[in-house]
């Protein structure tokens, strides 16, 4: 029978894959194709059985047009079933690969936590450099206060970038470090000034307190600008941190608010990634602007 060669081929092939006996050929699991092969075999057997059947009462042994249409319709249904099976099979494979890739992306690169001796050394170095800059600008070269404020913004930023670039970023810890550095530096400058000029150590009125707080905020935001740059670079490199997770949640909210969430799947992910990248890039810029405004407001 015409259907026997395929049966013999399937039986003789057994569980081995084509090319399994060839050296250097790796066996592959093609078991997910068996349902498709069974459907194809069923179509072939049905088609051959219909072609070998007698033509009934039609003259010349030919089947009536209605029978031909019915057989063609049945054949089309079988082909549609094979197509659906293929789509389901490869769709399941694609979904599995996509889920594995998404899981790997969400896992991210694990960064080590801060080493506190390193944090303490960097903080002391930052305060010492700020005090040195204050002494040089105010007492040594008698430069304008504007120069001191600009230097106070320029010093903490690269130190924060160096300190956090390859380590895990925890927002509340970084904020605490930034405020502590700003307060220690400003009150240290006030102490040095009080010794040299015989003035009060602490601010004496509301205006002086406001200027002191603004100066502390300027140094703190300069430090946080370096932290935010590190966070953006870490997210771009695939590392996971809480700042990046926060910007991701913000990006998802913005995607829904702006109506971008109408899209689904890869399009939605692409839009969320675009918004997250924009947020990550704008946050250091905004922090730097706040540091400049807070530091230069009382001077310019």
C-alpha positions in Angstrom: 0.0 0.0 0.0 1.0 3.6 -0.6 0.9 4.4 3.1 3.4 1.7 4.0 6.7 3.4 3.0 6.0 6.2 5.6 5.1 3.6 8.2 8.2 1.6 7.5 10.3 4.8 7.5 8.9 5.8 10.9 9.3 2.4 12.4 12.9 1.8 11.1 14.0 5.2 12.3 13.0 4.2 15.8 14.0 6.7 18.5 17.2 7.9 16.7 17.4 11.2 15.0 18.7 11.9 11.5 22.4 12.1 11.5 22.8 10.5 14.9 25.4 8.0 13.6 27.4 10.7 11.9 30.4 11.8 14.0 30.3 15.3 15.4 26.5 15.5 15.1 24.6 16.3 18.2 21.3 14.6 18.8 18.3 16.9 19.1 14.9 16.3 20.8 12.3 16.6 18.1 9.5 15.0 20.1 7.5 18.1 19.9 7.0 17.5 16.1 5.4 14.1 16.5 1.8 15.5 16.7 2.4 17.4 13.4 3.8 14.2 11.8 0.8 12.2 12.9 -1.6 14.8 11.4 0.3 14.7 8.1 0.2 10.9 8.0 -3.5 11.0 8.7 -4.0 13.4 5.7 -1.9 11.3 3.4 -3.7 8.0 4.4 -7.1 9.7 4.0 -6.1 11.2 0.6 -4.8 7.9 -0.7 -7.9 6.0 0.5 -10.1 8.5 -1.2 -8.2 8.3 -4.5 -8.3 4.5 -4.5 -12.0 4.2 -3.7 -14.4 3.3 -6.5 -16.2 6.2 -8.2 -19.7 4.9 -7.2 -22.4 5.5 -9.8 -20.6 8.1 -11.7 -19.8 7.2 -15.3 -16.2 6.3 -16.1 -15.4 5.7 -12.4 -15.2 9.4 -11.6 -16.4 10.8 -8.3 -19.3 13.3 -8.4 -18.4 17.0 -8.0 -20.0 17.1 -4.6 -17.8 14.3 -3.3 -14.7 16.1 -4.7 -15.7 19.3 -2.9 -16.3 17.4 0.3 -12.9 15.8 0.1 -11.2 19.1 -0.7 -13.0 20.7 2.3 -11.9 17.8 4.6 -8.4 18.2 3.3 -8.4 22.0 3.9 -9.7 21.3 7.4 -6.8 18.9 8.0 -4.2 21.4 6.7 -5.7 24.1 8.9 -5.4 21.7 11.9 -1.7 21.1 11.0 -1.1 24.8 10.8 -2.8 25.4 14.1 -0.7 22.6 15.7 2.5 24.1 14.3 1.6 27.6 15.6 0.8 26.2 19.0 4.0 24.3 19.2 6.3 27.0 18.1 4.4 29.6 20.1 4.9 27.5 23.3 8.7 27.3 22.4 8.9 31.1 21.9 7.0 31.7 25.1 9.4 29.5 27.0 12.4 31.2 25.6 10.9 34.6 26.3 10.1 33.7 29.9 13.7 32.5 30.4 15.1 35.6 28.9 12.8 37.8 31.1 13.8 35.9 34.2 17.5 36.4 33.4 17.0 40.1 32.8 15.1 40.5 36.0 17.7 38.7 37.9 20.3 41.3 36.9 23.9 41.5 38.1 24.3 41.3 41.8 26.6 44.1 43.2 28.4 43.8 46.5 27.2 46.0 49.4 29.1 49.0 50.7 32.2 48.4 52.8 31.7 50.8 55.8 35.5 51.5 56.2 35.5 52.5 52.5 32.4 54.7 53.0 34.0 56.3 56.1 37.2 57.0 54.3 35.4 58.5 51.3 33.3 60.7 53.6 36.3 62.0 55.6 38.1 62.7 52.3 35.2 64.6 50.9 34.9 66.8 54.1 38.6 67.3 54.2 38.8 68.5 50.6 35.8 70.8 51.2 37.5 72.3 54.2 40.8 72.7 52.3 38.9 74.4 49.4 37.3 76.7 52.0 40.6 77.7 53.5 42.3 78.3 50.1 39.4 80.3 48.6 38.5 82.4 51.7 41.7 82.9 53.6 44.6 82.1 51.3 43.5 83.7 48.0 40.5 85.7 49.1 38.4 84.7 46.1 34.7 85.4 45.8 32.2 83.2 47.6 30.9 82.1 44.2 34.1 80.2 43.6 33.7 78.3 46.9 30.2 77.3 46.1 31.2 76.0 42.7 34.1 74.0 44.2 31.7 72.7 46.9 29.5 71.3 44.1 32.4 69.9 42.1 34.2 67.9 44.9 31.4 65.6 46.2 30.1 64.5 42.8 33.1 62.5 41.5 33.8 61.0 45.0 30.2 59.7 45.1 30.5 58.3 41.6 33.7 56.4 42.6 32.2 55.2 45.8 28.9 53.8 44.4 29.6 52.8 40.8 30.5 49.2 41.6 28.5 48.7 44.8 24.9 48.3 45.7 23.0 51.5 46.0 20.5 51.9 48.9 18.7 55.2 48.6 18.2 56.0 52.3 21.8 55.2 53.1 23.1 57.4 50.3 20.8 60.3 51.4 22.1 59.9 55.0 25.7 60.0 53.8 25.0 63.0 51.6 23.4 65.0 54.4 26.1 64.0 56.9 28.9 65.1 54.5 27.1 68.4 53.8 26.5 69.2 57.5 30.0 68.2 58.6 31.6 70.3 55.9 29.4 73.4 56.4 29.7 73.4 60.2 33.5 72.7 59.9 33.8 75.8 57.6 31.8 77.8 60.2 34.1 76.6 62.9 37.3 77.6 61.0 35.7 81.0 60.2 34.8 81.6 63.9 38.4 80.9 64.9 40.0 83.2 62.4 37.4 86.0 62.5 36.2 85.7 66.1 32.6 85.2 65.0 29.8 83.0 66.3 30.0 79.3 65.4 26.2 78.9 64.8 24.0 81.1 62.7 22.5 83.9 64.7 19.3 84.7 62.8 16.8 83.1 60.5 18.4 84.4 57.3 21.8 82.8 58.3 20.1 79.6 59.1 18.4 79.5 55.8 21.7 80.1 54.0 23.4 77.4 56.0 20.7 74.9 55.2 20.8 75.8 51.5 24.6 75.3 51.5 24.2 71.9 53.2 21.6 71.0 50.6 23.8 72.1 47.8 26.6 69.8 48.9 24.2 66.9 49.6 22.6 67.2 46.2 26.0 67.3 44.5 26.8 64.0 46.2 23.4 62.6 45.2 24.1 63.6 41.6 27.1 61.3 41.5 25.0 58.5 43.1 22.2 58.9 40.5 24.8 58.8 37.7 26.1 55.6 39.1 22.6 54.2 39.3 21.9 55.1 35.7 25.1 53.4 34.6 24.4 50.3 36.7 20.9 49.9 35.2 22.2 50.4 31.7 24.8 47.6 32.4 22.1 45.2 33.6 22.8 45.5 37.4 19.9 45.5 39.8 19.5 48.2 42.4 16.7 49.8 44.4 17.0 53.1 42.6 16.7 51.4 39.2 13.7 49.4 40.5 12.1 52.7 41.7 12.6 54.3 38.3 11.2 51.2 36.6 8.0 51.4 38.7 7.8 55.1 37.9 8.3 54.3 34.2 5.4 51.8 34.3 3.1 54.3 36.0 4.0 56.9 33.4 3.4 54.4 30.6 -0.2 53.9 31.9 -0.8 57.5 32.6 0.3 58.7 29.2 -1.7 55.9 27.5 1.4 54.0 26.2 0.1 50.9 28.0 -2.4 50.3 25.2 0.4 48.3 23.5 1.2 44.8 24.8 4.2 42.5 24.9 7.5 43.7 23.4 6.0 47.1 22.4 5.0 47.8 26.0 8.4 46.7 27.3 10.2 48.9 24.8 8.1 51.9 25.8 8.7 51.3 29.5 12.4 50.9 28.9 12.5 54.1 26.9 10.7 56.0 29.7 12.9 54.4 32.4 16.1 55.5 30.4 14.7 59.0 30.1 14.0 59.2 33.9 17.4 57.8 34.7 19.1 60.4 32.5 17.0 63.3 33.8 17.3 62.6 37.5 21.1 63.4 37.7 20.5 66.5 35.7 17.6 67.6 38.0 19.8 66.9 41.1 22.7 68.9 39.7 20.3 71.8 38.9 19.0 71.7 42.5 22.5 71.6 43.9 23.5 74.6 41.8 20.4 76.6 42.7 20.7 75.9 46.4 24.4 76.7 46.4 24.4 79.8 44.3 21.0 81.3 45.4 22.5 83.3 48.2 25.5 84.4 46.3 24.4 85.4 42.8 
